[in-house]
Amino acid sequence: MTTANILCLCGGVGGAKLAYGLSRVLPADKLLIVVNTGDDFTHLGLRICPDLDSVMYALAGINDQQRGWGMAGESWQCMQMLAALRAPTWFNLGDKDLATHIQRTAALQQGLALDEVTRELSTALGIAHRIVPMSNDPVQTVVHTTAGALPFQDYFVRRGCQPVVTSISFRHSDKARPQADFARALASAAAVIICPSNPLLSIDPLLALPGVRQRLARRKVFAVSPLIQGRVVKGPAAKIMQELGLAVTHATIARHYQDIVDYLIIDEGDRDEIPAVYESGVQALALPTRMQQAEDKIRLANHIIQQMAAVV
């Protein structure tokens, strides 16, 4: 398969928004979307890949944009029956969403690799662009807290991000191999876009894979900050940064990525933070990064591609 010109790294809702925008301005053969799998886990016997599903549903146009996860027009009869049967219901799975997990689990049990299953699911949903997991090998994000070491979903969903975070690790990342298309793109992509996903929980798992950071350092990399006026649109990034003693600023994001990122894209309303970003050794670009409607996502994607064309 021909390597895409643009490599997109993402995870979660913010990443899915920009991935959608990029898919509307770039041809399918010019974009590779690589998704975090550190959040993946097995629940009720089903293999669940939350970030992969968020990206797939977004590109297929069936995601629930108000809730921020899952499919639009969901029903919850299965969860209601599980509650009646006294089964665990802390992780909500809609009836339509369950079909994805059932099909994925069956395909994995038949011996298909996760990237093969993801391709089949994407094709069935009418998605032309290539979405791949960061690795076919399992990696588990572990959030170390004052309540102990918690698997990501236990921290994020079951405990509602309440425990204080002391550190984050990525179990088995040292043995996991980047997915094959991802590895090829790391060697030849014209440019890389890091989506406005949580750097600590959604992007760091990809960067923890052997050789990824080193190979990204040889590419032209643009990262979109998840912050807007000192806050994140969705998710616990700001809370975790504060608990780890980090200032919730674009400069902190720039320092986090400074060994691999050439340009940090910040919201146009945060232009006053540009000098601080430059001090970290990363160049700053101010663009409208708030993505509420489809046109916002497409506009930001177009802006980024235009900026890339000027420097790549």
Secondary structure as the mmCIF struct_conf table of DSSP 4:
data_model
#
loop_
_struct_conf.conf_type_id
_struct_conf.id
_struct_conf.beg_label_comp_id
_struct_conf.beg_label_asym_id
_struct_conf.beg_label_seq_id
_struct_conf.end_label_comp_id
_struct_conf.end_label_asym_id
_struct_conf.end_label_seq_id
HELX_LH_PP_P HELX_LH_PP_P1 THR A 2 ALA A 4
BEND BEND1 ASN A 5 ASN A 5
STRN STRN1 ILE A 6 CYS A 10
HELX_RH_AL_P HELX_RH_AL_P1 GLY A 12 VAL A 25
BEND BEND2 LEU A 26 LEU A 26
HELX_RH_3T_P HELX_RH_3T_P1 ALA A 28 LYS A 30
STRN STRN2 LEU A 31 VAL A 35
TURN_TY1_P TURN_TY1_P1 GLY A 38 ASP A 39
STRN STRN3 PHE A 41 HIS A 43
TURN_TY1_P TURN_TY1_P2 LEU A 44 GLY A 45
STRN STRN4 LEU A 46 ILE A 48
HELX_RH_AL_P HELX_RH_AL_P2 PRO A 50 ALA A 60
TURN_TY1_P TURN_TY1_P3 GLY A 61 GLY A 61
STRN STRN5 ASN A 63 ASN A 63
TURN_TY1_P TURN_TY1_P4 GLN A 65 ARG A 67
BEND BEND3 GLY A 68 GLY A 70
STRN STRN6 MET A 71 MET A 71
TURN_TY1_P TURN_TY1_P5 ALA A 72 GLY A 73
HELX_RH_AL_P HELX_RH_AL_P3 GLN A 77 ALA A 84
TURN_TY1_P TURN_TY1_P6 LEU A 85 ARG A 86
BEND BEND4 TRP A 90 PHE A 91
HELX_RH_AL_P HELX_RH_AL_P4 ASP A 95 GLN A 109
TURN_TY1_P TURN_TY1_P7 GLN A 110 GLY A 111
HELX_RH_AL_P HELX_RH_AL_P5 LEU A 114 ALA A 124
TURN_TY1_P TURN_TY1_P8 LEU A 125 GLY A 126
BEND BEND5 HIS A 129 HIS A 129
STRN STRN7 ARG A 130 PRO A 133
BEND BEND6 MET A 134 MET A 134
STRN STRN8 SER A 135 SER A 135
BEND BEND7 ASN A 136 ASP A 137
STRN STRN9 GLN A 140 THR A 145
TURN_TY1_P TURN_TY1_P9 THR A 146 ALA A 147
STRN STRN10 GLY A 148 PRO A 151
HELX_RH_AL_P HELX_RH_AL_P6 PHE A 152 GLN A 153
HELX_RH_PI_P HELX_RH_PI_P1 ASP A 154 ARG A 158
BEND BEND8 ARG A 159 ARG A 159
TURN_TY1_P TURN_TY1_P10 GLY A 160 CYS A 161
BEND BEND9 PRO A 163 PRO A 163
HELX_LH_PP_P HELX_LH_PP_P2 VAL A 164 VAL A 164
STRN STRN11 VAL A 165 ARG A 171
TURN_TY1_P TURN_TY1_P11 HIS A 172 LYS A 175
STRN STRN12 PRO A 178 PRO A 178
HELX_RH_AL_P HELX_RH_AL_P7 ALA A 180 SER A 188
BEND BEND10 ALA A 190 ALA A 190
STRN STRN13 ALA A 191 ILE A 194
BEND BEND11 PRO A 196 SER A 197
HELX_RH_PI_P HELX_RH_PI_P2 PRO A 199 ILE A 203
HELX_RH_AL_P HELX_RH_AL_P8 ASP A 204 LEU A 207
TURN_TY1_P TURN_TY1_P12 ALA A 208 ALA A 208
BEND BEND12 LEU A 209 LEU A 209
TURN_TY1_P TURN_TY1_P13 PRO A 210 GLY A 211
HELX_RH_AL_P HELX_RH_AL_P9 VAL A 212 LEU A 216
TURN_TY1_P TURN_TY1_P14 ALA A 217 ARG A 218
BEND BEND13 ARG A 219 ARG A 219
STRN STRN14 VAL A 221 VAL A 224
BEND BEND14 PRO A 226 PRO A 226
STRN STRN15 LEU A 227 ILE A 228
TURN_TY1_P TURN_TY1_P15 GLN A 229 GLY A 230
STRN STRN16 ARG A 231 VAL A 232
BEND BEND15 VAL A 233 PRO A 236
HELX_RH_AL_P HELX_RH_AL_P10 ALA A 237 GLU A 243
TURN_TY1_P TURN_TY1_P16 LEU A 244 GLY A 245
BEND BEND16 VAL A 248 THR A 249
HELX_RH_AL_P HELX_RH_AL_P11 HIS A 250 TYR A 257
TURN_TY1_P TURN_TY1_P17 GLN A 258 ILE A 260
BEND BEND17 ASP A 262 ASP A 262
STRN STRN17 TYR A 263 ASP A 267
HELX_RH_3T_P HELX_RH_3T_P2 GLU A 268 GLU A 273
HELX_RH_AL_P HELX_RH_AL_P12 ILE A 274 GLU A 279
TURN_TY1_P TURN_TY1_P18 SER A 280 GLY A 281
STRN STRN18 GLN A 283 LEU A 287
BEND BEND18 GLN A 293 GLN A 293
HELX_RH_AL_P HELX_RH_AL_P13 ALA A 294 VAL A 311
#
